[in-house]
Amino acid sequence: MIIWSIAKTTVGDALRKKVLQIFLVVAIGLIIISLSFSQTLSFSSRAGSSTDIMLVKSFGLGLMAVAAWLISLVMGVSLIPQEIERRTIYTILAKPVKRYEFIVGKYLGAVLTLAINVAIMGIVFIAVCVFKAMGAEQPPTPEESGLAIVGMQQVGLFDWNMVWGVIMIFLQFTVLTSVILFFSVFLTPTVNFFMGLGIYIVGVMAPLTETLSSKESQLHPVLKAFYRVIHTIVPNFDKFNVTNTLLHPETHIESMARYTGIVTLYALFYSLLMMLLAIIVFRKKEV
Amino acid sequence: MAEAIAVKNLTKVYGGTLKDRVPAVDNISFTVSEGEIFGFIGPNGAGKTTTIKILLGLLFPTSGEAQVLGMPAGDIETKRRISYLPESPYFYEHMTGAEVIDFYCRLFRMGAAERKKKTEELLERVGLAEDGHRTLRQYSKGMLQRIGIAQALINDPDLLFLDEPTSGLDPIAHKDITELIASLGKQGKTVFLSSHQLGDVETVCDRVAIIHRGKIVKIGTLEDLLRAGRTVITFAKAGSDLVEEVKPHAERVSADGELVRVYVESEEDVHSVLDAARGKATLVSVLPQRQTLEDLFVEIVREVRK
């Protein structure tokens, strides 16, 4: 009950933050504008094809990821410092509230805020994809034309892969939020912002750090060890980046449900680990 | 009487470079009995809020002990029986007054019916029954302070920590809150009151501690601390030798035209001065002056600063 109350208050507070509202509105606006994208970027809303739709999907997923990233970063850095600065934490922790309940409540609130924002963007994005597909000219089937045209696919109205895409974006940023929450226990918002930014960039480049730390790498052993440590402790955000896989059937994942399950477990594990570390540090934190 | 608060050799040194390390609280010891209204006064930066935060478990002492209601400071079960009103409290602005009280009720794991009843009762008690539906963004400073008091009364606490509860309030709100504190005392609650409003402290407190630069420089009942009041004896038509005659018995002598004022500390000196002046001047008045807490506070702080 206490955790849920703190979470609800965090959501109410975060949803009223002007800066987060701006990110959301701009993202939705751009997703809607992407309706007019065509293969030639001639901004004709009518003459669509499967390639046009792919462009809209690719743009939409990328844009949602950027918006969710900004929301997670801006919201996360102030989660704990703002409570101290505004002194709301004093009246809360002076009540019979355990410190872990406060941390879990704040994280849950941040994740719910992220979920609401991603869900709103996701619904608009999927609606735009459906609308675009409705207006698309269907390419002739190989049977009809006698030819298989590379890059041209039959256009379905509803693409379940886009729902997976939205879920992946949400999962990715729940992990980033947990990392930022951990740092917000002892870092100032500005330092935490750059820390979160750096960790995200390194996490997205996980395939590179993996290559650099591999046996085949030509790097000095010390550097290799350094990259091995980085690759191990920084969350692998590349795992959640499935846009290409979702858009290109030739690189299709065998079982999307299985892959989502594995990635969900990874996100859950990493978030719980970060929360545990945050709780340990916060137990001795002076407020 | 049992002790509500027991502090023994408490020291708090904030981190920083070695040069900056000045203790915010420096080896202080005191107790507060149950049912007492205890005033904790001192200039800005004296260590008042640090002491309160240690007692609430928000800060951890560098050394020494702090017990609240018989348990170590910060004990989670003890927090069910205490409450805190910070200086200039801030609450979530998007919530209404009623929602804020409901939120704090939830932190005590109260059920829906109990929360509703409590919220109505507390808003009524602090004079916000008509404004409970308005968001805090629309509240004045005085109204926010009343919400702060309401959240501090949710659990019907045995011990209340009030940090500057009347700062920045208009006279009506000020009077209401002072009366509320006095009524809490009458109900047998223990109140730990930190305030710059020395008049309030003098009105409502049973005992007072004066803290300066982290050290307690005076502690006692108001009766004990303020007992040593002085007496002002005024003479007229005094001869030129009167001043010299009374000086050994007086704290200070001032001449103002025809009038001579003699300030004396003890009853014995009053008699000595009157004897010395007999036949040499006309006695105008003998006025005992009760020292105020403000006089005492200023005097002590100035003395320590010297």
Interface residues (C-beta under 8 A of the other chain):
Chain A: M1 I2 S5 T9 G12 D13 R16 R86 R87 T88 Y90 T91 I92 L93 A94 K95 P96 V97 K98 K284 E286 V287
Chain B: K53 L56 G57 L58 L59 F60 I76 E77 K79 R80 I82 S83 Y84 L85 P86 S88 P89 Y90 F91 Y92 H94 M95 F103 Y104 R106 L107 F108 R109 G148 Q151 N155 F161
